[in-house]
Amino acid sequence: MHAPGASPVLSTWLEGWEAGPPVELLPGDEGVTALSWLRRRGPNLPTSTRHRLLRTRTVRAFDPGQDKVRRVGATTLLPPGARLLVPRSELGWGSGEVCVSHRGDAKQERPDPKQERPDPKQHLERGPARPSAPAAPRALLAALGRAILHVDPRFVAVNKPAGLATQGGPGIRWCLADLARAPGVLGPQPALPFDPGELRLVHRLDRGTSGVVLLARGQTAAAWLSRAMAAGAAKARGAEGGRAEARRGEAGPRHTRAPPPPPAPALTVEKRYLAAVAVGAPDQPCPEARPADRAALFAAGAAPRVLRLPVRRGGEESAAESVVRVLELDRGAGVALLDARPVTGRQHQLRQHCARALGAPILGDRRYGARAGAQQRGPLFLHCAAVRVRVPDEPEVCVAAPPPPHWEELARARGWRLRGEGAWA
């Protein structure tokens, strides 16, 4: 799996055990449990086997600081540099010797390691086998060949074209998650400063939405970024719970104190979108539109407006919060350009907030725009213009993506200047 280290203790264990990669703690990590590290970077084991090995404390951990091997359970915290050890007998392959079956007295031969032994590095270091380059349209492949915006030791930022799905699914022939990992799609393999096969998707944009998408470089970075992106939802849930407790407290003395807000994460990821919306009075006004929010947002010199409206998905509602402000307004044409910044990361959050809370659906939104009574044709005018990543004690990273051609056509027609389309202002 990995070359034996200098420690004679570890070398002795490697004779019959497989050692995983050393534990890596990224900024903001308080620690990682044995279960989490085994699931993320351990051998490809069934979930039941993984839990059994940890429940019976069969798994060991080598601590380089103490040069010792000890048993670990699921909740054992691993120090930086530690390596988990799993017996080879649990991996389904060995050295070809004959063993006794657990189901009876019949003998069976272990698989020949040269023929059936899986390559552990394929799973532990690069995840599933990378896809081959699909026969995608040349224009799409050409756009992805110019899509890299920023390369960080922990992630790669790309500019997703409008019309390309971020993730695969029924009826989806090509998606960014597969194309980005295919050799040669993001650029010539020798020239890239990273291995495309290590890229992991950590968030999504709608198929019609263009702009910045972050791809984590490996499982550890993926878990790190995913936790940061989930912090916004936790913050909204905490704030909503506090407001609910306060409202209930007004009815009686039982509820006198709101729960404390969740701690601020060490890593923060913020997104900034451009959205072109229809502000003319719709033929069928959306019954959920809030006139106060709409009037306050589109007033002359209006300050940014905070929208809090639960997002509906699959018959359930989830707390959602966005901050929007007007950049350009053309009342004659009934369109406006918004700067929209989601605090939470719900699916279709900005599309629902514009259509349902403001009664101003995004241009080209056939799903929620039709419900708001607007005629929607053409592409979706929602673009993730910038993503900002903040890590304590490190310079912040702000990645900008230029808008696609249909945005430039709209700006010329309306006389808008897409000022600071990539800046964080």
N, C-alpha and C positions, 0 to 999 in steps of 0.2 A: 504493500500500500504506500508506505513512505520509507525512505532509506533509514536504517537504524541510526539513532542518535549516538552521541559520544558516551552516554551513560551506560555502564555495564548492567545496571539493574534493568533498564528498558530493553537492552539487547537480549537479555535472558528471557524476558516475557515475549519478545517478538518471535521466539521459536514456535510458539503454539497459539499466539493471539494476534489479532489484527489491530493495529494502532491507527486511530483517526488523526486528522490534522490538528495542529496545536490550536488551542482556544484563542480567539482574537476578540478583544473588547474594544469597540469603537467609542469615540467620544460620546458621553451621555449614558453609556452602559454601566449599570451598577453591579452587574454580574450575570452569569448565564447558568441555568440549571443543567444537570446531566441529561434530563429528558429533552430539553430544548436543543442542546448541542447534538445529541444523538439523532434527533429527528432532522436537523438541518444539515449536518455534515457527516453523519454516520453512514454505515453500510445500508443498502437497500433491503430493509427487513420489514416483514408484515407488522402492522401496528400492534397486534396481540403479542407477537414475539418480543417486540421492543419493550412493551410494558411488563411482560413476564420477567425479562432479564433484569430490569431495574427493580421490580418488586422483590425478587429473590436476591437482589444485590450480587448478581453474577458479574455484572459489568465492573471493571476496575478503571481507576484513573491514575495516570502517572503524573506526579507533581514534580516538575524540574527544580523548583526552589528547594524542596526537601529531599529530592532524589529518592522518592518512595512511591510505592504502588499501594493503593487502598481501595476497598470496596466502596461503591457509591450507589445511592438510590435516586429516584426520580427528582427529588427536590434538592439534592446536594449541589451547592454552588461550586463551580469550578474556577480555579485561579487562572490568570493569563498564562498561556503556554502549556497548560495541562493537556494530556492526550488520553482519550478514552480507549480502553482495551476491551475487545469483544472476542470470545473464544471462537476459533475457526470452525469448531464443530457446529456452531449455530448458524453459520453462513451457507451451509448446503454444499460445501466443497472442502476437500482436504488434500491428502497426499496419495490417494488411490488405495489406501489400505482397506481391508475387509473389516466390517463391523457387524455387530448383532443388531437386528431390527428390534425396535421397541414394541412391535406388535406381535412378536412371537419368537420362535426359535430359528426361523429361517434367516439365513445370512444374506446380506446384500452388499454389493460393492459400491463404495463411494464413487461419485462422478470423477472421471479423469480430468484433472485440473487443466490439462492442455487443450481439452476439447470443450468442456462445459463451464469452466471457471469464468465468471464474469469479470470484466475489468473494473476493479473497485474505483480506480481513479476517474472513470467516466462518470460515476455517480457522485463521488465525494468532492471532486474538484470542478466538474463542469456540468453536473446535473444530467438531465436526460439527453439522449443523443440529439445532436443538432440536426435540424432539417436541411435537406438539400435545397438549393435555390429553386423556387417554383417558377413555372412559366408565366410570370406576371407580365402585364403590359409594359412595353419599353418605356413609356412616359412615366409610369409609376416607379420603375426601377431607376430611371434617371433622376427623379425627384429625391428618392431615398439616397442616391449616391452623393447628393449635396445636402443631406439632411442633418449631419452632425453639427451641433451648435457649440458644444462644450464637452471636454473630457476631463473628468475628475478622478482621483484615485478610487472613489467609491461609487461613482455613477457616470453615465453618459447621457447627455441631453440631446434630443433630436427634434426636428421640426416635422411633426406628422402632417401629411397632406390631407386636405379635406376629401372625404369620400372613402378613405381607407379605415377599416375597422382596426381598433387597437388590439383586440383579442379575438380568437377564433370562436366559432359557434355554428349552429345550424344555418346552412345557406351562405356561409361566409367562405369564400374561396381563398382570399389572401388577407393576412392581418399583419400588423406591425410586429407583434411579438415573435412571429415565425420568420418574417422577412429579415428583421434586424439580426437574427442569429444565423442566418444562412451565409455561407462564405461568399465574400465578394460583393454583397449587396450594398453595405454602407461604405465601401471603398475597397481598393486592392488590399488583400490580406497582409502582405509584408509591410505595407505603409501604415496600417492602423496601429496606434499605440496601445491597443487592448485586444483581447481575444473575443470575437463576437459570440462564441459559444457560451461565455460566462454570463451574458446579459440576462437579467430577470425583470419582468414587468412588475411595477409596484403601484401604478395607478392608471386610470383609463380616461380617454376622451371619447365623446360620442363620435359615431362614424362621420357625421357631417361637420364636426368641429375640427379646426386645424390648430396647430401651435405646439408649444413645448410639452414633451413627454420625457420623463426621467426613467432610465433603464438602469437598474442596480447592477453593479459588477460583482456578482456572486451572491450566495444565499445569505451570508452574514450581513452584507450591505443592504440586501432586500429587506431583511427583518428590521434593520435599523431605520430605514426610510419609511417602511410601512407603519412602524410605531409612531413616528413623528407625524405622519399624515393622519393617523387616527386620533391624535391629540386634539385636533380641532373639534371633532365630534364629541369627545369627552368633555371639552370645555363648554360646548353648547348644552350638553345634557346637564352638566353641573349648574350652569346659569339658569336653565329652564326649571330645574328642580328647586333652586333657590327662590325663583319667582313664585313657583307653585306653593312652596312652603309659606312664603310671605303672605300670599293671598289667603291661604287657609288660616294663617295666624290672625288675620283680621277678624275672623268669625268667632274666635274664642281664645282663651289663654293657654290652650294646650300646646300650640306651636309657637314658641317664643324665639326660636333661633333657626336661621337657615343653615343648611350644611355648608362647610367650607368649600371653596372652589378647589378643583384638582390642582396639583402642583404643576408649574410651568415646565414643559419638557426641555431637556438640554439642547435638543435639536428642533428647529422649527422649519417648516416648508410652507411658503405662502405663494399663492397664485394670483395673477392679475389677468383679467379677460377684457377684450373689447367685444361689445354687443351692439349691433344696430337694431333698433326696435321701432315698431309702428306706434306712434303716439296719437294718431287721429282717433276721434270717437268711433268705436266699432258699432256696426249695425246691431249686434247682439252683445251688449256689455257683459263681461264676466261677473257673475254674481258674487264672487269672492274678492274682487278687486277692492282695494282700500282707497277711497278717494283722498283721505288725508295724506297717505304716502305718495300718491300720484301727484297731488297738488304741490306738496312740499318739495318733491324731487325736481319737477319741471318748472318751478318758479325761477325768476331771474336771479342769478347769483346764489342759487341754492347750495347749501352745504351737503356733504355726503349723507346718505340716508341708510339707516340700518333696517333691513327687512328680516322679520322673523315670522316664518310661515312653515308649518310642517309640510314635508315633502311626502307625497303619496307614491307608494310602490307596492304592487302585489296585494292591495287591500289593506296595507298597514301604513301608518304615518310615523315619520321620524323627525325629530327636532332639526331644524335647519336655520342657518343665519348667513346673511350676505350683506356686504356694504357696497352701495352703488352711488355713483355721482354722474352728472351729465357733463360730457365733454363738448358736444356739438348739438344744436337743436335747430331744426328747420320746420317751423310750424306750418308753413305753406304746403310743404310736401308731406307733412305728418310723419316725419322720421327723426330719430335722435340717435346719437352715438353715446353709449354708456361705458364708463369704467366700472367693472364689476369684480369684486373680490370675495370669493366664498370663504367664510370662516369654517364652515363644515364642508364635508366632501360627499354629499349625497348625489346619487345618480339623477341627472336631469334637474339639479337644484336651481341653477340660474335660469333655465328655460321655464320652470314652474314659477319661480319668483317673479320673473318679468311678466308672464302671462296672467298669473292668478293674483299676485299681490298688487301689481301696478296696472293690470289691464293693458299692458304694452308689450305684446308678444314679440319675440325676436324674429326678424325678417327671415323667411324661409323655413320657419318652424311649422311643419304641416301637422304635427301632433298636438301641440298645445296652442298654436296660433289659431287653428280651426275652432278650438273650444272657446277662444276669446272672441270669435266672430270676425277674424281678420282673414283676408284672402292672402294665402301664402304660396308663392311660386319661387322657383329658382333655388340657389344654394342657401345653406344655413349661414347666417352672419354672426357666428360666434367663434372667437379666436383667442386661444390662450397665448397672450402676448409676452408674458414674462413669468418666470418662477424664481423665487429668492430662497436660498438655503442658508440658514444661519447656524453655525456651530460655535459654542463658547470657545474663546481664546483663539479663534481662527478668523481670517477675513471672510466676510460674507460673499457668497457667490450669487450673482444675478445673471440669469440666462434669458436672453431675449430672442424672439422669433419674428421675422418680418411677416406681415399678412400676405395671404395668397392673392392672385391676380383679381378675383372678383371683388375683393375689398378695395383694391386700388381703383377699379372702375367706379365703384360707388362713391369713393372719396372725390374723384374728379367730377362726377356728375353733380354732387352736392356742394362742391367747393370746400370740402373739409380738408383739414390738414391732420393727418394721423400723427399728431405730435407725440413724441416720446413713445412710439408704439412698442418699443422694447425697453424703455427706461422705467425705473421704479420711482415714481414721483407721487 
